[in-house]
Amino acid sequence: MKPATTDQGIPLVPGAGPEAPLLALLRPYVRHCGNVPRLTAWHLGRRRLLDFLLVYIETGRGRFTIAGVEYDAEPDDLFWIPPDTDHEMEGFAPAMICPYAHFDLVYRPEASHWDFSIPAGMTDLGELRPLLHPPATAPQLQALCGRLRTPANRRIGLLLNEICTEAARGQPFAPLRMSGLLLEIVAELLRAQAGLPAECGGHIPGLEHAADWLGKHGDEPDAVTRAAALCRLSPSYFRRLFARQFGCPPRDFRKRGRIRAAKQLMIGSDLNLSEIAERTGFASVHSFSRAFHAVEGMPPGQYRRFGRVQTRVEGRQTPYSY
């Protein structure tokens, strides 16, 4: 008996569609992540990893070489590096922000809890091969390698930042939530492969432009109406499509962007909280603290104390160099 479906052919019972084999297979495990700004030029020589690496270019430019293919890394680019894949990465001055995550797609209790770094220059994994993550068995994931340019890239960048935030908070069951966020990233990539509904696909360039505009003018009283006009959409329809694309209402987009910028300054600079509030557009350190607590669930000072060390997940005692 076939499961009931919507008019678009989507099963009404979750897990009854083509994603069922992936639900049985995927159990993500985030080993290490970070989003500390790189304030000078940097270079990481050729190496191979035991796990997967996902990098989002938030700001700045660089050059990545993955499996012999050279890419110019630009804002909103996403790079997926499978295990045992030759790669080299370089970031250009003056600065680069690129949140990243090292992860397993399938958690293996007997093999996932290793705790050491893979340095530049290590391309022969040798005796470490028993710890190597097995190849992705799902055909959709086997195809992922190198630079990915999809309509979901910015959304995935936000999710990567959320993984980093969850790790920095260090709350109970943080690894469990981080695994769920990584599974959401995989779902976004697979949706991009399958193609977006016509309702969304044709509007994505306009939504991206509106997001950039809101990042600069989102505090203005009529910001949402004006952003909708940029997309030639009614405000109500714009709100619906924007939330679907970016995971938050357009009114919150500007505030969350300012909070992300503040977090990067708290971890990557010695500015005090008043200076950070001023740089990120808050009227006072008190309004900054209130907004930060509302978004992150903790005061900025507490977040800074967590973020002073290299971000790590439960069970790690030493930082994973990257």
C-alpha positions as CSV (number, residue, x, y, z in Angstrom):
1,M,0.0,0.0,0.0
2,K,1.5,3.4,-1.0
3,P,1.6,6.2,1.5
4,A,-0.8,9.1,1.0
5,T,0.8,12.1,-0.5
6,T,0.1,15.8,-1.1
7,D,-0.8,17.2,-4.5
8,Q,3.0,17.7,-5.0
9,G,3.7,14.0,-4.3
10,I,5.2,14.6,-0.9
11,P,4.2,11.8,1.6
12,L,1.9,12.9,4.4
13,V,3.7,10.6,6.8
14,P,7.3,11.8,7.6
15,G,9.9,9.3,6.7
16,A,7.8,7.5,4.1
17,G,9.4,9.1,1.1
18,P,12.7,8.9,-0.6
19,E,14.5,10.1,2.5
20,A,13.7,6.9,4.4
21,P,17.1,5.2,3.6
22,L,19.0,8.3,4.7
23,L,17.1,8.4,8.0
24,A,18.2,4.8,8.6
25,L,21.8,5.7,7.6
26,L,22.8,9.1,8.9
27,R,23.8,9.7,12.5
28,P,26.0,12.9,12.3
29,Y,28.7,13.6,14.9
30,V,30.3,17.0,15.0
31,R,33.9,16.6,16.1
32,H,35.1,20.2,16.0
33,C,33.9,23.5,14.7
34,G,34.8,27.2,14.8
35,N,34.1,30.6,13.4
36,V,37.0,32.7,14.7
37,P,37.9,35.5,12.2
38,R,41.3,35.1,10.4
39,L,42.6,38.6,10.5
40,T,45.7,38.1,8.4
41,A,46.6,36.0,5.3
42,W,46.8,32.3,6.1
43,H,47.7,29.1,4.4
44,L,47.1,25.4,5.2
45,G,49.2,23.1,3.1
46,R,48.1,19.8,1.5
47,R,46.7,17.2,3.7
48,R,44.0,14.5,3.9
49,L,41.4,14.1,6.7
50,L,39.8,11.1,8.5
51,D,36.5,12.9,8.6
52,F,34.4,15.3,6.5
53,L,35.1,19.1,6.5
54,L,32.5,21.7,5.6
55,V,33.6,25.4,5.2
56,Y,31.4,28.4,4.4
57,I,33.0,31.7,3.2
58,E,31.1,34.4,5.1
59,T,33.5,37.3,4.2
60,G,36.9,37.6,2.5
61,R,38.5,35.7,-0.3
62,G,41.0,32.9,-0.7
63,R,42.0,29.9,-2.8
64,F,41.0,26.3,-2.1
65,T,42.3,23.2,-4.0
66,I,40.3,20.1,-3.5
67,A,40.9,16.7,-5.3
68,G,43.2,18.5,-7.7
69,V,40.7,21.2,-8.7
70,E,41.6,24.8,-7.8
71,Y,38.8,27.2,-6.7
72,D,38.7,30.9,-6.1
73,A,36.9,31.1,-2.7
74,E,34.4,34.0,-2.6
75,P,31.7,35.1,-0.2
76,D,28.7,32.6,0.0
77,D,30.8,29.8,-1.4
78,L,30.5,26.4,0.4
79,F,33.2,23.8,0.3
80,W,32.6,20.1,1.1
81,I,35.8,18.0,1.6
82,P,35.2,14.2,2.0
83,P,37.6,12.0,4.0
84,D,40.9,11.0,2.5
85,T,40.6,13.8,-0.1
86,D,43.7,15.8,-1.0
87,H,43.1,19.5,-0.3
88,E,44.9,22.8,0.4
89,M,43.4,26.1,1.6
90,E,44.6,29.7,1.6
91,G,43.0,32.9,2.8
92,F,43.9,36.3,1.5
93,A,44.5,39.5,3.6
94,P,43.1,41.6,5.0
95,A,40.6,39.3,6.8
96,M,38.4,36.2,6.2
97,I,35.5,34.7,8.2
98,C,34.8,31.1,7.3
99,P,32.8,29.0,9.8
100,Y,33.6,25.4,9.5
101,A,32.8,21.9,11.0
102,H,34.7,18.7,11.0
103,F,32.2,15.8,11.3
104,D,31.2,12.2,10.7
105,L,28.1,11.5,8.8
106,V,27.7,8.2,10.7
107,Y,28.6,8.1,14.4
108,R,30.6,5.1,15.4
109,P,31.0,4.7,19.1
110,E,34.1,2.5,18.7
111,A,35.9,4.8,16.2
112,S,34.5,8.4,16.4
113,H,36.2,9.5,19.6
114,W,39.7,10.1,18.4
115,D,41.4,13.3,19.6
116,F,44.3,14.5,17.6
117,S,45.1,16.9,14.7
118,I,45.8,16.2,11.1
119,P,48.6,18.6,10.3
120,A,49.5,20.3,7.0
121,G,51.7,18.0,4.9
122,M,50.1,14.8,6.0
123,T,48.7,13.1,2.9
124,D,49.4,9.5,3.9
125,L,47.1,8.4,6.7
126,G,49.0,5.2,7.2
127,E,48.2,3.5,10.5
128,L,45.3,5.9,11.1
129,R,43.2,4.3,8.4
130,P,41.2,2.2,10.8
131,L,39.7,5.5,12.0
132,L,38.9,6.7,8.5
133,H,35.2,7.5,8.0
134,P,33.8,5.1,5.4
135,P,32.7,6.6,2.1
136,A,29.1,8.0,2.0
137,T,26.9,5.1,0.9
138,A,24.0,7.3,-0.3
139,P,24.5,8.2,-4.0
140,Q,23.3,11.8,-3.3
141,L,26.1,12.3,-0.8
142,Q,28.8,10.6,-2.8
143,A,28.6,13.3,-5.4
144,L,29.4,16.1,-2.9
145,C,33.0,17.3,-3.2
146,G,34.7,20.7,-3.8
147,R,32.8,24.0,-4.2
148,L,29.1,23.9,-3.8
149,R,27.1,26.8,-5.1
150,T,23.4,26.3,-4.3
151,P,20.4,28.5,-3.4
152,A,20.8,27.2,0.2
153,N,24.4,28.3,0.7
154,R,23.6,31.3,2.9
155,R,21.1,29.3,4.9
156,I,23.7,26.6,5.4
157,G,26.2,29.3,6.5
158,L,23.7,30.4,9.2
159,L,23.3,26.8,10.4
160,L,27.1,26.4,10.6
161,N,27.3,29.5,12.7
162,E,24.5,28.1,14.9
163,I,26.6,24.9,15.4
164,C,29.5,27.0,16.5
165,T,27.3,28.9,18.9
166,E,26.0,25.7,20.4
167,A,29.5,24.4,20.9
168,A,30.6,27.6,22.5
169,R,27.7,27.6,24.9
170,G,28.6,24.2,26.3
171,Q,25.2,23.4,27.5
172,P,24.0,19.9,28.4
173,F,23.3,17.8,25.3
174,A,25.0,20.3,23.0
175,P,26.5,17.5,20.8
176,L,23.0,16.2,20.3
177,R,21.6,19.5,19.0
178,M,24.8,20.0,16.9
179,S,24.1,16.7,15.2
180,G,20.5,17.8,14.5
181,L,21.8,21.1,12.9
182,L,24.2,19.1,10.8
183,L,21.4,16.8,9.6
184,E,19.5,20.0,8.7
185,I,22.5,21.1,6.6
186,V,22.5,17.8,4.8
187,A,18.7,18.2,4.1
188,E,19.3,21.6,2.7
189,L,22.0,20.3,0.3
190,L,19.8,17.4,-0.8
191,R,16.9,19.8,-1.4
192,A,19.2,22.0,-3.6
193,Q,20.1,18.9,-5.6
194,A,16.5,17.9,-6.1
195,G,15.5,21.5,-7.1
196,L,13.3,23.9,-5.2
197,P,9.6,24.4,-5.8
198,A,8.8,26.9,-8.5
199,E,7.3,29.2,-5.8
200,C,10.7,29.7,-4.2
201,G,13.3,29.1,-7.0
202,G,12.6,32.1,-9.2
203,H,12.6,34.5,-6.2
204,I,16.0,33.5,-4.7
205,P,18.2,36.1,-6.4
206,G,15.7,38.8,-5.2
207,L,15.6,37.4,-1.7
208,E,19.4,37.3,-1.5
209,H,19.5,41.0,-2.6
210,A,16.8,41.8,0.0
211,A,18.9,40.1,2.7
212,D,21.9,42.2,1.8
213,W,19.8,45.3,1.9
214,L,18.2,44.3,5.3
215,G,21.7,43.7,6.7
216,K,22.3,47.5,6.2
217,H,18.9,49.0,6.6
218,G,16.9,46.5,8.7
219,D,16.3,48.9,11.6
220,E,14.4,51.4,9.5
221,P,10.6,51.5,10.3
222,D,9.5,50.5,6.8
223,A,12.4,48.1,6.1
224,V,10.3,45.0,5.4
225,T,7.9,46.9,3.0
226,R,10.9,48.3,1.1
227,A,12.7,45.0,1.0
228,A,9.6,43.3,-0.4
229,A,9.4,46.0,-3.1
230,L,13.0,45.1,-4.1
231,C,11.6,41.6,-4.8
232,R,8.4,42.9,-6.4
233,L,6.4,40.9,-3.8
234,S,3.7,41.8,-1.4
235,P,5.0,42.2,2.2
236,S,3.1,39.2,3.5
237,Y,4.3,36.9,0.6
238,F,7.9,38.3,1.0
239,R,7.8,37.5,4.8
240,R,6.8,33.9,4.1
241,L,9.4,33.3,1.4
242,F,12.1,35.0,3.3
243,A,11.5,33.0,6.5
244,R,11.6,29.8,4.4
245,Q,14.9,30.7,2.8
246,F,16.8,32.1,5.8
247,G,15.1,30.5,8.8
248,C,13.9,33.7,10.5
249,P,11.5,36.6,9.8
250,P,13.0,39.5,7.8
251,R,12.5,41.8,10.9
252,D,14.9,39.6,12.9
253,F,17.5,39.2,10.1
254,R,19.4,42.4,10.8
255,K,19.5,41.9,14.6
256,R,20.8,38.3,14.2
257,G,23.5,39.6,11.8
258,R,24.6,42.2,14.3
259,I,24.8,39.5,17.0
260,R,26.9,37.3,14.8
261,A,29.3,40.1,14.1
262,A,29.5,40.8,17.8
263,K,30.3,37.2,18.6
264,Q,33.1,37.2,16.1
265,L,34.5,40.4,17.7
266,M,34.2,38.9,21.2
267,I,36.2,35.9,20.2
268,G,38.6,37.4,17.7
269,S,39.5,40.8,19.3
270,D,40.3,42.4,22.6
271,L,37.6,45.1,22.3
272,N,35.4,45.6,25.4
273,L,31.7,45.1,25.3
274,S,30.9,48.8,25.0
275,E,33.2,49.1,22.0
276,I,31.7,46.0,20.4
277,A,28.2,47.3,21.0
278,E,29.1,50.6,19.2
279,R,30.8,48.8,16.3
280,T,27.8,46.6,15.7
281,G,25.2,49.4,15.7
282,F,23.6,49.1,19.2
283,A,22.6,52.3,21.0
284,S,24.3,51.2,24.3
285,V,26.0,48.3,25.9
286,H,22.7,47.6,27.8
287,S,20.6,47.3,24.6
288,F,23.4,45.1,23.2
289,S,23.3,42.8,26.3
290,R,19.5,42.5,26.2
291,A,19.5,41.7,22.5
292,F,22.4,39.2,22.8
293,H,20.7,37.4,25.7
294,A,17.4,37.2,23.8
295,V,19.1,35.5,20.8
296,E,21.8,33.4,22.5
297,G,20.3,32.6,25.9
298,M,23.2,34.0,27.9
299,P,24.9,37.3,28.6
300,P,27.7,38.4,26.2
301,G,30.3,38.2,29.0
302,Q,29.5,34.6,29.6
303,Y,29.6,33.8,25.9
304,R,33.0,35.5,25.7
305,R,34.4,33.4,28.5
306,F,33.3,30.2,26.7
307,G,34.7,31.5,23.4
308,R,38.1,32.4,24.6
309,V,39.3,28.9,23.9
310,Q,39.2,27.0,20.6
311,T,35.6,25.8,20.2
312,R,35.3,22.1,21.0
313,V,32.6,19.6,21.7
314,E,31.9,17.3,24.6
315,G,34.7,14.9,25.4
316,R,37.5,17.0,23.8
317,Q,40.3,18.1,26.1
318,T,42.6,19.7,23.5
319,P,41.9,22.0,20.6
320,Y,41.8,20.5,17.1
321,S,44.2,22.6,15.0
322,Y,42.8,23.9,11.7
